[in-house]
Amino acid sequence: MENPIIRTAELRDADTILHTMALSFAADPISRWMWPEPGTYLKALPRLAKAFGFRGLEEGTAYMVEGPRAAAMWLKPGTEVDGDAIGALVEETIPEERLGEVGEFFGQVQEFHPQIDHWYLPMIGADPACIGQGLGAALMKHALAHCDEDHLPSYLESSNPRNVSLYERHGFEKIGEIQVGNSPVMTPMLRPALV
């Protein structure tokens, strides 16, 4: 397996990265719980990815594998997701009878989010045609080197149980479970700072 070429994503890469995320999360348990209807999912997921990770593109903390085949949207300490955009997306795309459950789910997500300085990985994904090529691992290694230089912890929420072992191999530890009603389980994970 060749070493993938990883570079910092630029604003001109935004559409490509958002489309890669839409492909990579198409079978994701949490994303499909939120948007089980394919048409709604295809419209909603790029907006969700933008709300969660676009600030990483703006600040130079999003990375991609040339091709493009995979991407990771990191947020540096002090950078927040666009909560207003997430709220608007949920209100526009989730049926009214499910709003309470989805809102409670996001409330639990917020409760687990660390209140200390940390690097945050809201989204990482690969084109399904490229799964099994080590692209996620390469992206993690690349970005975690920056986290380690800062001597800060890293945080993520795994929305797919199949990915937990990948994150554990990179030093992340489970710190709980997020689950509401009939939602799948999301796993918040923290990687301690290297001293």
MOFENRA-V421913 format. One record per residue. N is the residue number from 1. SS is DSSP state (alpha for helix, beta for strand, coil for the rest). PSI is psi in radians with two decimals (* if undefined). D_FIRST is the distance of its C-alpha to the first C-alpha in Angstrom with 2 decimals. Layout:
n:N ss:SS psi:PSI d_first:D_FIRST
n:N ss:SS psi:PSI d_first:D_FIRST
This chain:
n:1 ss:coil psi:2.25 d_first:0.00
n:2 ss:coil psi:2.67 d_first:3.80
n:3 ss:coil psi:2.13 d_first:6.60
n:4 ss:coil psi:2.59 d_first:8.66
n:5 ss:coil psi:2.05 d_first:12.18
n:6 ss:beta psi:2.36 d_first:14.69
n:7 ss:beta psi:2.82 d_first:18.36
n:8 ss:beta psi:2.26 d_first:21.67
n:9 ss:coil psi:2.62 d_first:22.87
n:10 ss:coil psi:2.91 d_first:26.26
n:11 ss:alpha psi:-0.57 d_first:29.14
n:12 ss:alpha psi:-0.28 d_first:28.43
n:13 ss:alpha psi:-0.02 d_first:25.17
n:14 ss:alpha psi:-0.92 d_first:27.22
n:15 ss:alpha psi:-0.71 d_first:27.53
n:16 ss:alpha psi:-0.79 d_first:23.87
n:17 ss:alpha psi:-0.75 d_first:22.98
n:18 ss:alpha psi:-0.66 d_first:25.87
n:19 ss:alpha psi:-0.66 d_first:24.85
n:20 ss:alpha psi:-0.74 d_first:21.26
n:21 ss:alpha psi:-0.72 d_first:22.99
n:22 ss:alpha psi:-0.72 d_first:25.34
n:23 ss:alpha psi:-0.78 d_first:22.64
n:24 ss:alpha psi:-0.46 d_first:20.73
n:25 ss:coil psi:0.18 d_first:24.02
n:26 ss:coil psi:-0.47 d_first:25.49
n:27 ss:coil psi:0.25 d_first:25.32
n:28 ss:coil psi:2.24 d_first:25.83
n:29 ss:alpha psi:-0.76 d_first:28.87
n:30 ss:alpha psi:-0.81 d_first:30.73
n:31 ss:alpha psi:-0.72 d_first:30.26
n:32 ss:alpha psi:-0.38 d_first:31.43
n:33 ss:alpha psi:-0.74 d_first:34.25
n:34 ss:alpha psi:-0.78 d_first:35.42
n:35 ss:coil psi:1.37 d_first:35.04
n:36 ss:coil psi:-0.42 d_first:35.07
n:37 ss:coil psi:2.17 d_first:36.31
n:38 ss:alpha psi:-0.76 d_first:33.46
n:39 ss:alpha psi:-0.74 d_first:35.39
n:40 ss:alpha psi:-0.76 d_first:36.27
n:41 ss:alpha psi:-0.85 d_first:32.74
n:42 ss:alpha psi:-0.51 d_first:31.37
n:43 ss:alpha psi:-0.61 d_first:34.08
n:44 ss:alpha psi:-0.69 d_first:33.92
n:45 ss:alpha psi:-0.76 d_first:30.28
n:46 ss:alpha psi:-0.62 d_first:29.73
n:47 ss:alpha psi:-0.69 d_first:33.01
n:48 ss:alpha psi:-0.80 d_first:31.98
n:49 ss:alpha psi:-0.72 d_first:28.71
n:50 ss:alpha psi:-0.77 d_first:30.86
n:51 ss:alpha psi:-0.65 d_first:33.44
n:52 ss:alpha psi:-0.69 d_first:31.02
n:53 ss:alpha psi:-0.02 d_first:28.67
n:54 ss:alpha psi:-0.58 d_first:30.25
n:55 ss:alpha psi:-0.47 d_first:31.83
n:56 ss:alpha psi:-0.66 d_first:28.41
n:57 ss:alpha psi:-0.76 d_first:27.89
n:58 ss:alpha psi:-0.57 d_first:31.36
n:59 ss:alpha psi:0.06 d_first:30.82
n:60 ss:coil psi:0.49 d_first:27.39
n:61 ss:coil psi:0.41 d_first:25.66
n:62 ss:beta psi:2.46 d_first:23.43
n:63 ss:beta psi:2.65 d_first:19.83
n:64 ss:beta psi:2.65 d_first:17.52
n:65 ss:beta psi:2.23 d_first:14.07
n:66 ss:coil psi:2.46 d_first:14.91
n:67 ss:coil psi:-0.92 d_first:15.21
n:68 ss:coil psi:2.48 d_first:16.72
n:69 ss:coil psi:-0.41 d_first:14.47
n:70 ss:beta psi:2.78 d_first:15.46
n:71 ss:beta psi:2.73 d_first:18.22
n:72 ss:beta psi:2.26 d_first:20.12
n:73 ss:beta psi:1.68 d_first:23.86
n:74 ss:beta psi:2.65 d_first:25.24
n:75 ss:beta psi:2.25 d_first:28.94
n:76 ss:coil psi:2.89 d_first:30.30
n:77 ss:coil psi:2.36 d_first:33.30
n:78 ss:coil psi:-0.17 d_first:36.39
n:79 ss:coil psi:2.29 d_first:34.71
n:80 ss:coil psi:2.69 d_first:35.66
n:81 ss:coil psi:2.88 d_first:34.46
n:82 ss:coil psi:1.51 d_first:36.92
n:83 ss:alpha psi:-0.62 d_first:39.07
n:84 ss:alpha psi:-0.73 d_first:41.56
n:85 ss:alpha psi:-0.65 d_first:39.01
n:86 ss:alpha psi:-0.79 d_first:37.66
n:87 ss:alpha psi:-0.78 d_first:41.28
n:88 ss:alpha psi:-0.72 d_first:42.15
n:89 ss:alpha psi:-0.80 d_first:39.13
n:90 ss:alpha psi:-0.83 d_first:40.06
n:91 ss:alpha psi:-0.61 d_first:43.70
n:92 ss:alpha psi:-0.43 d_first:42.95
n:93 ss:alpha psi:-0.23 d_first:40.47
n:94 ss:coil psi:2.27 d_first:41.39
n:95 ss:coil psi:2.54 d_first:44.53
n:96 ss:alpha psi:-0.66 d_first:47.47
n:97 ss:alpha psi:-0.23 d_first:47.77
n:98 ss:alpha psi:-0.07 d_first:44.24
n:99 ss:alpha psi:-0.72 d_first:44.57
n:100 ss:alpha psi:-0.80 d_first:45.96
n:101 ss:alpha psi:-0.78 d_first:43.17
n:102 ss:alpha psi:-0.69 d_first:40.41
n:103 ss:alpha psi:-0.72 d_first:42.37
n:104 ss:alpha psi:-0.66 d_first:42.67
n:105 ss:alpha psi:-0.88 d_first:38.93
n:106 ss:alpha psi:-0.53 d_first:38.26
n:107 ss:alpha psi:-0.73 d_first:41.04
n:108 ss:alpha psi:-0.67 d_first:39.24
n:109 ss:alpha psi:-0.80 d_first:36.03
n:110 ss:alpha psi:-0.65 d_first:38.20
n:111 ss:alpha psi:-0.61 d_first:39.82
n:112 ss:alpha psi:-0.34 d_first:36.60
n:113 ss:coil psi:2.23 d_first:35.44
n:114 ss:coil psi:2.55 d_first:35.96
n:115 ss:coil psi:0.18 d_first:39.02
n:116 ss:coil psi:2.89 d_first:37.75
n:117 ss:coil psi:2.32 d_first:35.65
n:118 ss:beta psi:2.78 d_first:31.99
n:119 ss:beta psi:2.45 d_first:28.83
n:120 ss:beta psi:2.29 d_first:28.37
n:121 ss:beta psi:1.61 d_first:25.35
n:122 ss:beta psi:-0.51 d_first:27.08
n:123 ss:beta psi:2.36 d_first:24.13
n:124 ss:beta psi:2.41 d_first:20.35
n:125 ss:beta psi:2.78 d_first:18.68
n:126 ss:beta psi:2.60 d_first:16.04
n:127 ss:coil psi:2.26 d_first:16.91
n:128 ss:alpha psi:-0.45 d_first:17.06
n:129 ss:alpha psi:-0.20 d_first:15.31
n:130 ss:alpha psi:0.13 d_first:12.07
n:131 ss:coil psi:2.50 d_first:12.62
n:132 ss:coil psi:0.11 d_first:10.17
n:133 ss:coil psi:0.09 d_first:7.12
n:134 ss:coil psi:0.29 d_first:8.23
n:135 ss:alpha psi:-0.71 d_first:10.29
n:136 ss:alpha psi:-0.76 d_first:13.47
n:137 ss:alpha psi:-0.72 d_first:12.59
n:138 ss:alpha psi:-0.73 d_first:11.55
n:139 ss:alpha psi:-0.72 d_first:14.82
n:140 ss:alpha psi:-0.85 d_first:16.77
n:141 ss:alpha psi:-0.77 d_first:15.93
n:142 ss:alpha psi:-0.88 d_first:16.84
n:143 ss:alpha psi:-0.66 d_first:20.06
n:144 ss:alpha psi:-0.41 d_first:21.14
n:145 ss:alpha psi:-0.68 d_first:21.35
n:146 ss:alpha psi:-0.73 d_first:24.11
n:147 ss:alpha psi:-0.74 d_first:25.78
n:148 ss:alpha psi:-0.62 d_first:25.90
n:149 ss:alpha psi:-0.60 d_first:27.42
n:150 ss:alpha psi:-0.16 d_first:30.13
n:151 ss:coil psi:0.77 d_first:30.66
n:152 ss:coil psi:2.67 d_first:30.89
n:153 ss:beta psi:2.85 d_first:29.84
n:154 ss:beta psi:2.61 d_first:27.45
n:155 ss:beta psi:2.56 d_first:28.33
n:156 ss:beta psi:2.90 d_first:26.97
n:157 ss:beta psi:2.12 d_first:28.11
n:158 ss:beta psi:2.03 d_first:25.75
n:159 ss:coil psi:-0.02 d_first:27.07
n:160 ss:coil psi:2.10 d_first:24.92
n:161 ss:alpha psi:-0.45 d_first:25.15
n:162 ss:alpha psi:-0.37 d_first:21.65
n:163 ss:alpha psi:-0.19 d_first:20.30
n:164 ss:alpha psi:-0.74 d_first:22.61
n:165 ss:alpha psi:-0.61 d_first:20.44
n:166 ss:alpha psi:-0.82 d_first:17.62
n:167 ss:alpha psi:-0.66 d_first:20.43
n:168 ss:alpha psi:-0.65 d_first:21.96
n:169 ss:alpha psi:-0.40 d_first:18.90
n:170 ss:coil psi:0.23 d_first:19.39
n:171 ss:coil psi:0.02 d_first:23.08
n:172 ss:coil psi:2.55 d_first:24.78
n:173 ss:beta psi:2.47 d_first:27.75
n:174 ss:beta psi:2.39 d_first:29.64
n:175 ss:coil psi:0.14 d_first:33.03
n:176 ss:coil psi:-2.90 d_first:34.54
n:177 ss:coil psi:2.50 d_first:34.40
n:178 ss:beta psi:2.16 d_first:35.51
n:179 ss:coil psi:2.29 d_first:37.15
n:180 ss:coil psi:2.30 d_first:40.18
n:181 ss:coil psi:-2.16 d_first:42.02
n:182 ss:coil psi:0.32 d_first:39.71
n:183 ss:coil psi:2.64 d_first:36.64
n:184 ss:coil psi:2.93 d_first:33.36
n:185 ss:coil psi:2.34 d_first:32.60
n:186 ss:beta psi:2.45 d_first:30.84
n:187 ss:beta psi:1.89 d_first:29.71
n:188 ss:beta psi:2.41 d_first:30.44
n:189 ss:beta psi:2.44 d_first:28.33
n:190 ss:beta psi:2.35 d_first:29.02
n:191 ss:beta psi:2.04 d_first:27.05
n:192 ss:coil psi:2.70 d_first:29.68
n:193 ss:coil psi:2.52 d_first:29.99
n:194 ss:coil psi:2.36 d_first:28.98
n:195 ss:coil psi:* d_first:32.19
